[in-house]
Amino acid sequence: MNQAVPSFLTHLECPICGKRFDAASLQSFCRTCYSPLLAQYDLVRLQGQLSPHEVANRPRGLWRWAELLPVQDPGYRYTLGEGDTPFLHLQRLGKEIGLAGLYIKDEGPNPTGTCQARGLAVAVSRAAELGAQSLSIGTFGNSGSAMAAYARIAGLHAHVFLPQEALPVHHRELRMYKPELHLVNGSQNDLVRLTTMRSNENGWFDVSIFKEPYHLEGKKTMGLELAQSMGWSLPDIIVYPMGEGSGLVGIWKGLKELQTLGWVNGKLPRIVGVQKNGLKPSPQFNPLEEQQPGNVKGNSVTSAAHGFSGGLNTRLVDWTLKDSAGILVTVHQVEVEAARRQLAFSEGILVSPEGAAGFSAIQALREENWIRPNESVALFNPGSGLKYMLS
C-alpha cells in the first residue's frame, strides 16, 4: 500500500536505559546497554485519527498498518506481497487434545517462505529511505534470503554472511537473488564477528536481527493481524517458536501498542516461547522465575530446525515472557517430527519444524493443564515446510 498514509513514528528508545535516539538517521543499537532500540509512535495522537475498522478495510498487506510502521515516504514502502497470512481454526487437532479454541497463523505463504519477509521488508525499506546504499546480514538462511529479495527491489547492494554448513536449500535460494555471498566456516560467534567486522570496514549497514530497530516493526504486524483476525479480541495464549526471539518480542510490542490505542478487548495473552532442546526426552517447561537471564541459547547450525539456530537477545525475550506471565518451553527433535506428521495428516498443513515444535509444546502444556480446555490458543508457524522437504 503506497498511498499517502503518514507514519506516526516519533523516536527510538533504548528499553534498558531509556535514552532517546533520532529516528531520522540510520541507527543500530544502544552502545551503552548493547540493547536493540525500540521504535516509538505518537499513539495518543493516532488514537483520534484512525480506527480499527478503517485499517481492516484497507487493501491487504503489511503496509496497511503504515501509521504503526516507521517508513515516512510511501515511495519507500517496498513490498512483495507479504502479510495477511492465513489464520485457521485447527478443529480436528483441537478435538484430539481437548482444546476447542486452537488456531494457527501460518507464515509459510509469505515471500521467501517465512515470516522473515515481514521483518526485512520494513528494515530494508527504512534503511533505503534513510540513505543506506549497501546492506549486510549474518544469517542461517531465511533472514538472508528475505534481505536479499527486498534489497533487490529497493536497488540496494546486499552482502549476506552464511555458514557453509547451512541447509542446501538456503544456499540455492540465496544464489537466485545474487547477493554478495560470504560463506563462513565456523561457529555462530564467528558468523556474528565476521559480519560486524566486514560491515564496519566497508560501511555496509548491518540489518542483522536485533542489530537495527526496524526488523521488530515488521514482525509485530503478525500480532496486529492476529488481533484483527479475531475481531479485536485476543487469544488467552500465544505460542511462538523462537530463533533469535524477534518474532516473540515484536508480536508483544504490537499488542501493547493496540492496547494503548484501546483497540483490543480484555487481557493480553500469555506468551509461550518454544525452543528445541536435543538433550531432553520430552517437552519441558518451567516457570520463568526459575530461569536466569542469559541461560536461553540457540541450538547449533546443524539442527534440523534451522529457525532455532540464532542466539537470543535474552533481556528482551525475558522481559516479554515476564510481562505476559508466559514461559519458555523446550522440545525434543523426536516430538518435532511427530508433530509435523500430525499437522499434515489431520489439518493438511505442512509446517516448518519450528511450527511443529510449537504444536508439540501445546500438547505438553495441555497435558500438564497449564493450558486449560476452555482457553483459546494461537500457534504461529514461522515458515513453509516445503523448504525443509527440499533440503
LOVEXBA-688314 format. One record per residue (C-alpha): residue number from 1; residue in one letter; x, y, z. Coordinates in nm, 4 decimals. Layout:
N
{pt NUM; 'A'; {X; Y; Z}}
...
// end
This chain:
391
{pt 1; 'M'; {0.0000; 0.0000; 0.0000}}
{pt 2; 'N'; {0.1800; 0.3090; -0.1222}}
{pt 3; 'Q'; {-0.0949; 0.5645; -0.0669}}
{pt 4; 'A'; {-0.0085; 0.8794; 0.1264}}
{pt 5; 'V'; {-0.0689; 0.7476; 0.4768}}
{pt 6; 'P'; {0.1686; 0.9055; 0.7311}}
{pt 7; 'S'; {0.3809; 0.7196; 0.9823}}
{pt 8; 'F'; {0.3350; 0.8290; 1.3439}}
{pt 9; 'L'; {0.6935; 0.7366; 1.4338}}
{pt 10; 'T'; {0.8458; 0.9862; 1.6794}}
{pt 11; 'H'; {1.1801; 0.8484; 1.8017}}
{pt 12; 'L'; {1.3823; 0.5431; 1.9006}}
{pt 13; 'E'; {1.4423; 0.4437; 2.2592}}
{pt 14; 'C'; {1.6671; 0.2025; 2.4482}}
{pt 15; 'P'; {1.4414; -0.0179; 2.6626}}
{pt 16; 'I'; {1.7194; -0.0626; 2.9205}}
{pt 17; 'C'; {1.8420; 0.2903; 2.9967}}
{pt 18; 'G'; {1.5619; 0.4924; 2.8366}}
{pt 19; 'K'; {1.7941; 0.7014; 2.6195}}
{pt 20; 'R'; {1.6299; 0.8505; 2.3104}}
{pt 21; 'F'; {1.7752; 0.8287; 1.9608}}
{pt 22; 'D'; {1.6949; 1.0259; 1.6471}}
{pt 23; 'A'; {1.4753; 0.8196; 1.4155}}
{pt 24; 'A'; {1.5586; 1.0409; 1.1173}}
{pt 25; 'S'; {1.9065; 0.8906; 1.0764}}
{pt 26; 'L'; {2.0421; 0.5371; 1.0482}}
{pt 27; 'Q'; {2.0742; 0.3799; 1.3942}}
{pt 28; 'S'; {2.1932; 0.0425; 1.5124}}
{pt 29; 'F'; {2.1679; -0.0320; 1.8866}}
{pt 30; 'C'; {2.2403; 0.1313; 2.2217}}
{pt 31; 'R'; {2.6186; 0.1211; 2.2604}}
{pt 32; 'T'; {2.5907; 0.1712; 2.6360}}
{pt 33; 'C'; {2.3497; -0.1138; 2.7079}}
{pt 34; 'Y'; {2.4132; -0.3268; 2.3978}}
{pt 35; 'S'; {2.0375; -0.3388; 2.3575}}
{pt 36; 'P'; {1.8223; -0.3125; 2.0462}}
{pt 37; 'L'; {1.6384; 0.0164; 2.0085}}
{pt 38; 'L'; {1.2600; 0.0216; 2.0024}}
{pt 39; 'A'; {1.0587; 0.2443; 1.7690}}
{pt 40; 'Q'; {0.8111; 0.4719; 1.9463}}
{pt 41; 'Y'; {0.4939; 0.6207; 1.7965}}
{pt 42; 'D'; {0.2584; 0.9040; 1.8895}}
{pt 43; 'L'; {-0.0236; 0.6712; 1.9907}}
{pt 44; 'V'; {-0.2206; 0.9426; 2.1688}}
{pt 45; 'R'; {-0.2467; 1.1484; 1.8502}}
{pt 46; 'L'; {-0.3099; 0.8391; 1.6369}}
{pt 47; 'Q'; {-0.5951; 0.7291; 1.8610}}
{pt 48; 'G'; {-0.8037; 1.0239; 1.7491}}
{pt 49; 'Q'; {-0.7254; 0.9873; 1.3788}}
{pt 50; 'L'; {-0.7522; 0.6168; 1.2990}}
{pt 51; 'S'; {-0.9982; 0.3399; 1.3815}}
{pt 52; 'P'; {-0.9541; -0.0377; 1.3646}}
{pt 53; 'H'; {-1.2449; -0.0508; 1.1212}}
{pt 54; 'E'; {-1.0558; 0.1734; 0.8778}}
{pt 55; 'V'; {-0.7423; -0.0404; 0.8933}}
{pt 56; 'A'; {-0.9395; -0.3618; 0.8457}}
{pt 57; 'N'; {-1.0991; -0.2261; 0.5274}}
{pt 58; 'R'; {-0.7757; -0.1238; 0.3584}}
{pt 59; 'P'; {-0.6135; -0.3323; 0.0811}}
{pt 60; 'R'; {-0.4445; -0.6421; 0.2147}}
{pt 61; 'G'; {-0.0766; -0.6424; 0.3003}}
{pt 62; 'L'; {0.1700; -0.5385; 0.5661}}
{pt 63; 'W'; {0.1693; -0.1697; 0.4736}}
{pt 64; 'R'; {-0.1959; -0.1188; 0.5635}}
{pt 65; 'W'; {-0.0539; -0.0664; 0.9122}}
{pt 66; 'A'; {0.1539; 0.2269; 0.7834}}
{pt 67; 'E'; {0.0790; 0.4580; 1.0771}}
{pt 68; 'L'; {0.2342; 0.1994; 1.3105}}
{pt 69; 'L'; {0.5349; 0.1355; 1.0868}}
{pt 70; 'P'; {0.8442; 0.3556; 1.0522}}
{pt 71; 'V'; {0.8636; 0.4399; 0.6807}}
{pt 72; 'Q'; {0.7604; 0.8011; 0.6242}}
{pt 73; 'D'; {0.7664; 0.8275; 0.2440}}
{pt 74; 'P'; {0.5158; 0.5913; 0.0747}}
{pt 75; 'G'; {0.7553; 0.5602; -0.2176}}
{pt 76; 'Y'; {0.9917; 0.3601; 0.0046}}
{pt 77; 'R'; {0.7306; 0.1092; 0.1229}}
{pt 78; 'Y'; {0.8647; -0.1830; -0.0785}}
{pt 79; 'T'; {0.6542; -0.4946; -0.0968}}
{pt 80; 'L'; {0.6495; -0.8433; -0.2445}}
{pt 81; 'G'; {0.3017; -0.9163; -0.1102}}
{pt 82; 'E'; {0.3982; -1.0027; 0.2475}}
{pt 83; 'G'; {0.1480; -1.0112; 0.5314}}
{pt 84; 'D'; {-0.2162; -1.1099; 0.5776}}
{pt 85; 'T'; {-0.1215; -1.4756; 0.6020}}
{pt 86; 'P'; {-0.3833; -1.7459; 0.6727}}
{pt 87; 'F'; {-0.5408; -1.7681; 1.0162}}
{pt 88; 'L'; {-0.7005; -2.1107; 1.0584}}
{pt 89; 'H'; {-0.9039; -2.2932; 1.3209}}
{pt 90; 'L'; {-0.7447; -2.6330; 1.3949}}
{pt 91; 'Q'; {-1.0684; -2.8089; 1.4807}}
{pt 92; 'R'; {-0.9543; -3.1693; 1.4340}}
{pt 93; 'L'; {-0.6328; -3.1397; 1.6319}}
{pt 94; 'G'; {-0.8075; -2.9274; 1.8911}}
{pt 95; 'K'; {-1.0622; -3.2044; 1.9441}}
{pt 96; 'E'; {-0.7852; -3.4628; 1.9743}}
{pt 97; 'I'; {-0.6091; -3.2772; 2.2564}}
{pt 98; 'G'; {-0.9172; -3.1328; 2.4254}}
{pt 99; 'L'; {-0.8714; -2.7750; 2.3122}}
{pt 100; 'A'; {-1.1628; -2.6377; 2.1093}}
{pt 101; 'G'; {-1.0079; -2.2937; 2.0657}}
{pt 102; 'L'; {-0.6886; -2.3934; 1.8833}}
{pt 103; 'Y'; {-0.5749; -2.1716; 1.5937}}
{pt 104; 'I'; {-0.2713; -2.1328; 1.3703}}
{pt 105; 'K'; {-0.1268; -1.8265; 1.1998}}
{pt 106; 'D'; {0.0609; -1.9746; 0.9039}}
{pt 107; 'E'; {0.3531; -1.7575; 0.7872}}
{pt 108; 'G'; {0.4598; -2.0030; 0.5166}}
{pt 109; 'P'; {0.2807; -1.8194; 0.2298}}
{pt 110; 'N'; {0.4955; -1.5069; 0.2786}}
{pt 111; 'P'; {0.7506; -1.4134; 0.0091}}
{pt 112; 'T'; {1.0676; -1.6217; 0.0549}}
{pt 113; 'G'; {0.8550; -1.8652; 0.2560}}
{pt 114; 'T'; {0.8920; -1.7325; 0.6122}}
{pt 115; 'C'; {0.7916; -1.4542; 0.8494}}
{pt 116; 'Q'; {1.1361; -1.3022; 0.7933}}
{pt 117; 'A'; {0.9833; -1.1355; 0.4869}}
{pt 118; 'R'; {0.7874; -0.9095; 0.7218}}
{pt 119; 'G'; {1.0888; -0.8021; 0.9229}}
{pt 120; 'L'; {1.3178; -0.7447; 0.6273}}
{pt 121; 'A'; {1.0521; -0.5677; 0.4180}}
{pt 122; 'V'; {1.0364; -0.2989; 0.6846}}
{pt 123; 'A'; {1.4065; -0.2970; 0.7766}}
{pt 124; 'V'; {1.5215; -0.2694; 0.4142}}
{pt 125; 'S'; {1.2564; -0.0108; 0.3262}}
{pt 126; 'R'; {1.3529; 0.2130; 0.6172}}
{pt 127; 'A'; {1.7257; 0.1718; 0.5514}}
{pt 128; 'A'; {1.6687; 0.2755; 0.1890}}
{pt 129; 'E'; {1.4620; 0.5754; 0.2975}}
{pt 130; 'L'; {1.7401; 0.6888; 0.5306}}
{pt 131; 'G'; {2.0029; 0.6694; 0.2594}}
{pt 132; 'A'; {2.1727; 0.3311; 0.3009}}
{pt 133; 'Q'; {2.3356; 0.2029; -0.0179}}
{pt 134; 'S'; {2.4749; -0.1352; 0.0907}}
{pt 135; 'L'; {2.3281; -0.3736; 0.3471}}
{pt 136; 'S'; {2.4753; -0.6711; 0.5282}}
{pt 137; 'I'; {2.3315; -0.9518; 0.7364}}
{pt 138; 'G'; {2.4573; -1.2543; 0.9267}}
{pt 139; 'T'; {2.2099; -1.5370; 0.8802}}
{pt 140; 'F'; {2.1478; -1.9089; 0.8962}}
{pt 141; 'G'; {1.9391; -1.8771; 0.5794}}
{pt 142; 'N'; {1.5853; -1.7421; 0.5968}}
{pt 143; 'S'; {1.6569; -1.3846; 0.7011}}
{pt 144; 'G'; {1.9359; -1.3639; 0.4436}}
{pt 145; 'S'; {1.7042; -1.4696; 0.1620}}
{pt 146; 'A'; {1.4455; -1.2146; 0.2689}}
{pt 147; 'M'; {1.7042; -0.9365; 0.2930}}
{pt 148; 'A'; {1.8449; -1.0204; -0.0497}}
{pt 149; 'A'; {1.4992; -1.0227; -0.2065}}
{pt 150; 'Y'; {1.3945; -0.6845; -0.0667}}
{pt 151; 'A'; {1.7355; -0.5288; -0.1315}}
{pt 152; 'R'; {1.6915; -0.6346; -0.4941}}
{pt 153; 'I'; {1.3623; -0.4445; -0.5375}}
{pt 154; 'A'; {1.4940; -0.1473; -0.3360}}
{pt 155; 'G'; {1.8030; -0.1227; -0.5580}}
{pt 156; 'L'; {2.0492; -0.1732; -0.2714}}
{pt 157; 'H'; {2.3656; -0.3834; -0.2604}}
{pt 158; 'A'; {2.3265; -0.6921; -0.0400}}
{pt 159; 'H'; {2.6049; -0.8725; 0.1491}}
{pt 160; 'V'; {2.4945; -1.1987; 0.3091}}
{pt 161; 'F'; {2.7137; -1.3917; 0.5555}}
{pt 162; 'L'; {2.6065; -1.7557; 0.5663}}
{pt 163; 'P'; {2.7573; -2.0605; 0.7387}}
{pt 164; 'Q'; {2.8974; -2.3156; 0.4961}}
{pt 165; 'E'; {2.7003; -2.5779; 0.6931}}
{pt 166; 'A'; {2.3639; -2.4081; 0.6330}}
{pt 167; 'L'; {2.0952; -2.6171; 0.4662}}
{pt 168; 'P'; {2.1486; -2.6633; 0.0900}}
{pt 169; 'V'; {1.8108; -2.5013; 0.0183}}
{pt 170; 'H'; {1.9352; -2.1757; 0.1716}}
{pt 171; 'H'; {2.2485; -2.1782; -0.0424}}
{pt 172; 'R'; {2.0413; -2.2396; -0.3560}}
{pt 173; 'E'; {1.7802; -1.9790; -0.2702}}
{pt 174; 'L'; {2.0336; -1.7090; -0.1940}}
{pt 175; 'R'; {2.2173; -1.7666; -0.5194}}
{pt 176; 'M'; {1.8941; -1.6976; -0.7085}}
{pt 177; 'Y'; {1.8850; -1.3437; -0.5628}}
{pt 178; 'K'; {2.2575; -1.2965; -0.6356}}
{pt 179; 'P'; {2.3731; -1.1027; -0.3290}}
{pt 180; 'E'; {2.7409; -1.0866; -0.2441}}
{pt 181; 'L'; {2.7550; -1.4175; -0.0584}}
{pt 182; 'H'; {3.0213; -1.4588; 0.2103}}
{pt 183; 'L'; {3.0499; -1.8168; 0.3377}}
{pt 184; 'V'; {3.1653; -1.8606; 0.6969}}
{pt 185; 'N'; {3.3372; -2.1724; 0.8232}}
{pt 186; 'G'; {3.2956; -2.1544; 1.1992}}
{pt 187; 'S'; {3.0624; -2.1030; 1.4920}}
{pt 188; 'Q'; {2.7720; -1.8645; 1.5397}}
{pt 189; 'N'; {3.0116; -1.6283; 1.7159}}
{pt 190; 'D'; {3.2379; -1.6387; 1.4099}}
{pt 191; 'L'; {2.9414; -1.5509; 1.1897}}
{pt 192; 'V'; {2.8483; -1.2501; 1.4032}}
{pt 193; 'R'; {3.2097; -1.1345; 1.4389}}
{pt 194; 'L'; {3.2862; -1.1540; 1.0678}}
{pt 195; 'T'; {2.9605; -0.9817; 0.9672}}
{pt 196; 'T'; {3.0287; -0.6977; 1.2106}}
{pt 197; 'M'; {3.3944; -0.6590; 1.1163}}
{pt 198; 'R'; {3.3408; -0.6570; 0.7398}}
{pt 199; 'S'; {3.0401; -0.4260; 0.7672}}
{pt 200; 'N'; {3.2356; -0.1749; 0.9731}}
{pt 201; 'E'; {3.5344; -0.1904; 0.7376}}
{pt 202; 'N'; {3.3265; -0.1318; 0.4254}}
{pt 203; 'G'; {3.0498; 0.0972; 0.5501}}
{pt 204; 'W'; {2.7720; -0.1548; 0.4959}}
{pt 205; 'F'; {2.4624; -0.1050; 0.7114}}
{pt 206; 'D'; {2.4136; -0.4210; 0.9181}}
{pt 207; 'V'; {2.0476; -0.5300; 0.9252}}
{pt 208; 'S'; {2.1146; -0.8498; 1.1199}}
{pt 209; 'I'; {1.8285; -0.9230; 1.3557}}
{pt 210; 'F'; {1.8411; -0.7047; 1.6701}}
{pt 211; 'K'; {2.1271; -0.5006; 1.5184}}
{pt 212; 'E'; {1.8870; -0.2334; 1.3880}}
{pt 213; 'P'; {1.5443; -0.1174; 1.5143}}
{pt 214; 'Y'; {1.3008; -0.1905; 1.2366}}
{pt 215; 'H'; {1.3028; -0.5656; 1.1834}}
{pt 216; 'L'; {1.0912; -0.5840; 1.5006}}
{pt 217; 'E'; {0.8406; -0.3438; 1.3465}}
{pt 218; 'G'; {0.7788; -0.5767; 1.0557}}
{pt 219; 'K'; {0.7498; -0.8771; 1.2856}}
{pt 220; 'K'; {0.4980; -0.7003; 1.5089}}
{pt 221; 'T'; {0.2456; -0.6988; 1.2238}}
{pt 222; 'M'; {0.1893; -1.0677; 1.2992}}
{pt 223; 'G'; {0.0354; -0.9605; 1.6291}}
{pt 224; 'L'; {-0.1612; -0.6777; 1.4693}}
{pt 225; 'E'; {-0.3086; -0.9158; 1.2125}}
{pt 226; 'L'; {-0.3893; -1.1729; 1.4796}}
{pt 227; 'A'; {-0.5951; -0.9165; 1.6710}}
{pt 228; 'Q'; {-0.7769; -0.8068; 1.3559}}
{pt 229; 'S'; {-0.8475; -1.1701; 1.2537}}
{pt 230; 'M'; {-1.0043; -1.2388; 1.5938}}
{pt 231; 'G'; {-1.2322; -0.9369; 1.5817}}
{pt 232; 'W'; {-1.0045; -0.7260; 1.8063}}
{pt 233; 'S'; {-1.0228; -0.9834; 2.0803}}
{pt 234; 'L'; {-0.7145; -1.1856; 2.1634}}
{pt 235; 'P'; {-0.6443; -1.5488; 2.2465}}
{pt 236; 'D'; {-0.5618; -1.6472; 2.6006}}
{pt 237; 'I'; {-0.2243; -1.7835; 2.4901}}
{pt 238; 'I'; {0.0160; -1.7254; 2.2006}}
{pt 239; 'V'; {0.2726; -1.9941; 2.1202}}
{pt 240; 'Y'; {0.5729; -1.8734; 1.9198}}
{pt 241; 'P'; {0.8763; -2.0827; 1.8140}}
{pt 242; 'M'; {1.1863; -1.8739; 1.8738}}
{pt 243; 'G'; {1.5092; -1.8439; 1.6828}}
{pt 244; 'E'; {1.6689; -1.5186; 1.7858}}
{pt 245; 'G'; {1.3440; -1.4087; 1.9537}}
{pt 246; 'S'; {1.2473; -1.1118; 1.7348}}
{pt 247; 'G'; {0.9066; -1.2501; 1.6414}}
{pt 248; 'L'; {0.8063; -1.3035; 2.0013}}
{pt 249; 'V'; {0.9296; -0.9581; 2.1069}}
{pt 250; 'G'; {0.7736; -0.7908; 1.8039}}
{pt 251; 'I'; {0.4323; -0.9509; 1.8498}}
{pt 252; 'W'; {0.4210; -0.8436; 2.2137}}
{pt 253; 'K'; {0.5240; -0.4889; 2.1218}}
{pt 254; 'G'; {0.2446; -0.4699; 1.8661}}
{pt 255; 'L'; {-0.0172; -0.5987; 2.1090}}
{pt 256; 'K'; {0.0897; -0.3462; 2.3715}}
{pt 257; 'E'; {0.0502; -0.0683; 2.1156}}
{pt 258; 'L'; {-0.3000; -0.1899; 2.0264}}
{pt 259; 'Q'; {-0.3843; -0.1967; 2.3968}}
{pt 260; 'T'; {-0.2664; 0.1633; 2.4348}}
{pt 261; 'L'; {-0.4819; 0.2611; 2.1362}}
{pt 262; 'G'; {-0.7793; 0.0918; 2.3017}}
{pt 263; 'W'; {-0.8366; -0.1350; 2.0032}}
{pt 264; 'V'; {-0.8270; -0.4748; 2.1796}}
{pt 265; 'N'; {-1.0601; -0.6127; 2.4408}}
{pt 266; 'G'; {-0.9653; -0.7842; 2.7661}}
{pt 267; 'K'; {-0.6310; -0.9069; 2.8936}}
{pt 268; 'L'; {-0.3299; -0.9572; 2.6731}}
{pt 269; 'P'; {-0.2286; -1.3195; 2.6089}}
{pt 270; 'R'; {0.0272; -1.5242; 2.7948}}
{pt 271; 'I'; {0.3235; -1.5805; 2.5636}}
{pt 272; 'V'; {0.4887; -1.9216; 2.5295}}
{pt 273; 'G'; {0.8315; -1.9199; 2.3665}}
{pt 274; 'V'; {0.9439; -2.2511; 2.2204}}
{pt 275; 'Q'; {1.2970; -2.3739; 2.1643}}
{pt 276; 'K'; {1.4343; -2.7084; 2.0512}}
{pt 277; 'N'; {1.6454; -2.8976; 2.3042}}
{pt 278; 'G'; {1.8144; -3.2147; 2.1869}}
{pt 279; 'L'; {1.9055; -3.3162; 2.5435}}
{pt 280; 'K'; {1.5535; -3.3706; 2.6756}}
{pt 281; 'P'; {1.3448; -3.6823; 2.6014}}
{pt 282; 'S'; {1.0193; -3.4844; 2.6040}}
{pt 283; 'P'; {0.8958; -3.1245; 2.6127}}
{pt 284; 'Q'; {0.9865; -2.9456; 2.9342}}
{pt 285; 'F'; {0.8584; -2.6210; 3.0748}}
{pt 286; 'N'; {0.9461; -2.4213; 3.3820}}
{pt 287; 'P'; {0.8135; -2.1071; 3.5478}}
{pt 288; 'L'; {1.0106; -1.8112; 3.4228}}
{pt 289; 'E'; {1.1261; -1.7157; 3.7710}}
{pt 290; 'E'; {1.3338; -2.0348; 3.7722}}
{pt 291; 'Q'; {1.5176; -1.9269; 3.4567}}
{pt 292; 'Q'; {1.8193; -1.6988; 3.4745}}
{pt 293; 'P'; {1.8780; -1.4313; 3.2087}}
{pt 294; 'G'; {2.1418; -1.5440; 2.9639}}
{pt 295; 'N'; {2.0651; -1.9146; 3.0008}}
{pt 296; 'V'; {1.8489; -1.9286; 2.6904}}
{pt 297; 'K'; {2.0631; -2.0220; 2.3940}}
{pt 298; 'G'; {2.0011; -2.1210; 2.0330}}
{pt 299; 'N'; {2.0965; -2.4629; 1.9006}}
{pt 300; 'S'; {2.3813; -2.5371; 1.6619}}
{pt 301; 'V'; {2.3636; -2.4642; 1.2923}}
{pt 302; 'T'; {2.3294; -2.8347; 1.2189}}
{pt 303; 'S'; {1.9895; -2.8516; 1.3875}}
{pt 304; 'A'; {1.7133; -2.9826; 1.1609}}
{pt 305; 'A'; {1.5045; -2.6828; 1.2625}}
{pt 306; 'H'; {1.7291; -2.4046; 1.1395}}
{pt 307; 'G'; {1.4927; -2.1353; 1.2603}}
{pt 308; 'F'; {1.6131; -2.2275; 1.6081}}
{pt 309; 'S'; {1.9762; -2.1622; 1.5218}}
{pt 310; 'G'; {2.0012; -1.7938; 1.6096}}
{pt 311; 'G'; {2.1086; -1.6732; 1.9519}}
{pt 312; 'L'; {1.8538; -1.4837; 2.1582}}
{pt 313; 'N'; {1.8559; -1.1290; 2.2827}}
{pt 314; 'T'; {1.7775; -1.2664; 2.6266}}
{pt 315; 'R'; {1.6856; -0.9422; 2.8022}}
{pt 316; 'L'; {1.4042; -0.8521; 2.5640}}
{pt 317; 'V'; {1.2837; -1.2116; 2.5439}}
{pt 318; 'D'; {1.2903; -1.2464; 2.9231}}
{pt 319; 'W'; {1.1091; -0.9148; 2.9583}}
{pt 320; 'T'; {0.8395; -1.0247; 2.7116}}
{pt 321; 'L'; {0.7813; -1.3561; 2.8868}}
{pt 322; 'K'; {0.7708; -1.1938; 3.2304}}
{pt 323; 'D'; {0.5450; -0.9100; 3.1193}}
{pt 324; 'S'; {0.2982; -1.1553; 2.9695}}
{pt 325; 'A'; {0.3184; -1.4090; 3.2568}}
{pt 326; 'G'; {0.4486; -1.6536; 2.9984}}
{pt 327; 'I'; {0.7042; -1.9344; 2.9950}}
{pt 328; 'L'; {0.9739; -2.0923; 2.7842}}
{pt 329; 'V'; {0.9293; -2.4497; 2.6580}}
{pt 330; 'T'; {1.1978; -2.6750; 2.5179}}
{pt 331; 'V'; {1.1075; -2.9558; 2.2776}}
{pt 332; 'H'; {1.2970; -3.2652; 2.1655}}
{pt 333; 'Q'; {1.3554; -3.3400; 1.7966}}
{pt 334; 'V'; {1.1546; -3.6657; 1.8158}}
{pt 335; 'E'; {0.8417; -3.4738; 1.9186}}
{pt 336; 'V'; {0.9030; -3.2190; 1.6416}}
{pt 337; 'E'; {0.8931; -3.4794; 1.3653}}
{pt 338; 'A'; {0.5847; -3.6492; 1.5098}}
{pt 339; 'A'; {0.4026; -3.3165; 1.5339}}
{pt 340; 'R'; {0.4841; -3.2289; 1.1716}}
{pt 341; 'R'; {0.3220; -3.5506; 1.0541}}
{pt 342; 'Q'; {0.0239; -3.4956; 1.2805}}
{pt 343; 'L'; {-0.0415; -3.1445; 1.1497}}
{pt 344; 'A'; {-0.0106; -3.2562; 0.7873}}
{pt 345; 'F'; {-0.2334; -3.5613; 0.8322}}
{pt 346; 'S'; {-0.5031; -3.4021; 1.0491}}
{pt 347; 'E'; {-0.5180; -3.0470; 0.9125}}
{pt 348; 'G'; {-0.3483; -3.0572; 0.5719}}
{pt 349; 'I'; {-0.0868; -2.8021; 0.6783}}
{pt 350; 'L'; {0.2804; -2.8675; 0.6048}}
{pt 351; 'V'; {0.4537; -2.6652; 0.8735}}
{pt 352; 'S'; {0.8200; -2.5957; 0.9344}}
{pt 353; 'P'; {0.9960; -2.7908; 1.2113}}
{pt 354; 'E'; {0.9696; -2.4775; 1.4260}}
{pt 355; 'G'; {0.5917; -2.4677; 1.3849}}
{pt 356; 'A'; {0.5714; -2.8373; 1.4699}}
{pt 357; 'A'; {0.7738; -2.7737; 1.7855}}
{pt 358; 'G'; {0.5150; -2.5149; 1.8834}}
{pt 359; 'F'; {0.2349; -2.7678; 1.8489}}
{pt 360; 'S'; {0.4344; -3.0226; 2.0474}}
{pt 361; 'A'; {0.4718; -2.7645; 2.3241}}
{pt 362; 'I'; {0.0957; -2.7049; 2.3225}}
{pt 363; 'Q'; {0.0361; -3.0773; 2.3682}}
{pt 364; 'A'; {0.2740; -3.0905; 2.6646}}
{pt 365; 'L'; {0.1268; -2.7810; 2.8275}}
{pt 366; 'R'; {-0.2259; -2.9142; 2.7757}}
{pt 367; 'E'; {-0.1329; -3.2444; 2.9423}}
{pt 368; 'E'; {0.0018; -3.0515; 3.2415}}
{pt 369; 'N'; {-0.3144; -2.8343; 3.2435}}
{pt 370; 'W'; {-0.1030; -2.5173; 3.2125}}
{pt 371; 'I'; {-0.3308; -2.4674; 2.9125}}
{pt 372; 'R'; {-0.6863; -2.5275; 3.0268}}
{pt 373; 'P'; {-0.9545; -2.6779; 2.8000}}
{pt 374; 'N'; {-1.1631; -2.3597; 2.7874}}
{pt 375; 'E'; {-0.8712; -2.1392; 2.6788}}
{pt 376; 'S'; {-0.8002; -2.0219; 2.3251}}
{pt 377; 'V'; {-0.4503; -2.0709; 2.1827}}
{pt 378; 'A'; {-0.2902; -1.9208; 1.8714}}
{pt 379; 'L'; {0.0142; -2.1026; 1.7335}}
{pt 380; 'F'; {0.2475; -1.9247; 1.4923}}
{pt 381; 'N'; {0.4093; -2.1333; 1.2215}}
{pt 382; 'P'; {0.7117; -1.9239; 1.1134}}
{pt 383; 'G'; {0.7658; -2.0746; 0.7705}}
{pt 384; 'S'; {0.6779; -2.3141; 0.4936}}
{pt 385; 'G'; {0.7506; -2.6804; 0.5491}}
{pt 386; 'L'; {0.8349; -2.7130; 0.1812}}
{pt 387; 'K'; {1.1776; -2.5582; 0.2376}}
{pt 388; 'Y'; {1.2711; -2.8458; 0.4633}}
{pt 389; 'M'; {1.1336; -3.1064; 0.2255}}
{pt 390; 'L'; {1.3699; -2.9726; -0.0421}}
{pt 391; 'S'; {1.6796; -2.9669; 0.1790}}
// end
